Amino acid sequence: MKAQNILLIGFAAVVLILVAGKAIHDKYQAVELVEGGFSCRGDNCEYSFKLINHSSQIQTGLVYIHFRENAGMSDFDATSKKSESFEKSFTLGPNDSLVVTDVQQTSIHNVKAYYAVSTSVKL
């Protein structure tokens, strides 16, 4: 077997392991965020998402909502400089879910929204 084939097989195996690890990690997150709708009219952007607590414990935390101008992939500097972020706190009971819908003002146009969740267990 050629060395190139061995390297290719090894690379493919590493990629498969990483993909499987990410899927397993996501599956066992206590709180899942499911994106809903997102639309802007002028300076007002309406967003919605659902939080689902998959654990049997109370979960508290923050959802970080990051607005970024959709300037295209080739314009990273312009895209990274024009952003606004804010946070929403939440408390979810065991195996509970919550739908969040709100409007946020922004001076950015042609906006995309990105979400991140940070949780802690409340005993």
Solvent accessible surface area in square Angstrom, and as a share of the most:
residue,aa,sasa,rsa
1,M,172,0.77
2,K,143,0.60
3,A,73,0.57
4,Q,140,0.62
5,N,70,0.36
6,I,97,0.49
7,L,132,0.66
8,L,117,0.58
9,I,102,0.52
10,G,34,0.33
11,F,133,0.55
12,A,48,0.37
13,A,44,0.34
14,V,83,0.47
15,V,61,0.35
16,L,125,0.62
17,I,121,0.61
18,L,119,0.59
19,V,94,0.54
20,A,50,0.39
21,G,37,0.35
22,K,125,0.53
23,A,60,0.47
24,I,103,0.52
25,H,108,0.48
26,D,73,0.38
27,K,145,0.61
28,Y,156,0.59
29,Q,72,0.32
30,A,32,0.25
31,V,10,0.06
32,E,72,0.32
33,L,39,0.19
34,V,64,0.37
35,E,114,0.51
36,G,52,0.50
37,G,43,0.42
38,F,67,0.28
39,S,72,0.46
40,C,52,0.31
41,R,211,0.77
42,G,57,0.55
43,D,71,0.37
44,N,66,0.34
45,C,0,0.00
46,E,84,0.38
47,Y,1,0.00
48,S,23,0.15
49,F,3,0.01
50,K,78,0.33
51,L,1,0.00
52,I,42,0.21
53,N,2,0.01
54,H,98,0.44
55,S,26,0.17
56,S,88,0.57
57,Q,82,0.37
58,I,66,0.34
59,Q,4,0.02
60,T,28,0.16
61,G,17,0.16
62,L,52,0.26
63,V,1,0.00
64,Y,83,0.32
65,I,0,0.00
66,H,60,0.27
67,F,0,0.00
68,R,78,0.28
69,E,39,0.18
70,N,60,0.31
71,A,39,0.30
72,G,39,0.37
73,M,195,0.87
74,S,117,0.76
75,D,59,0.31
76,F,133,0.55
77,D,95,0.49
78,A,30,0.23
79,T,6,0.04
80,S,50,0.32
81,K,160,0.68
82,K,104,0.44
83,S,43,0.28
84,E,58,0.26
85,S,77,0.49
86,F,37,0.15
87,E,97,0.43
88,K,59,0.25
89,S,91,0.59
90,F,14,0.06
91,T,84,0.49
92,L,1,0.01
93,G,23,0.22
94,P,70,0.44
95,N,106,0.54
96,D,67,0.35
97,S,52,0.33
98,L,71,0.35
99,V,99,0.57
100,V,26,0.15
101,T,81,0.47
102,D,51,0.26
103,V,78,0.45
104,Q,58,0.26
105,Q,128,0.57
106,T,7,0.04
107,S,85,0.55
108,I,14,0.07
109,H,109,0.49
110,N,98,0.50
111,V,20,0.12
112,K,91,0.38
113,A,17,0.13
114,Y,95,0.36
115,Y,42,0.16
116,A,55,0.43
117,V,51,0.29
118,S,52,0.33
119,T,59,0.34
120,S,63,0.41
121,V,73,0.42
122,K,111,0.47
123,L,189,0.94
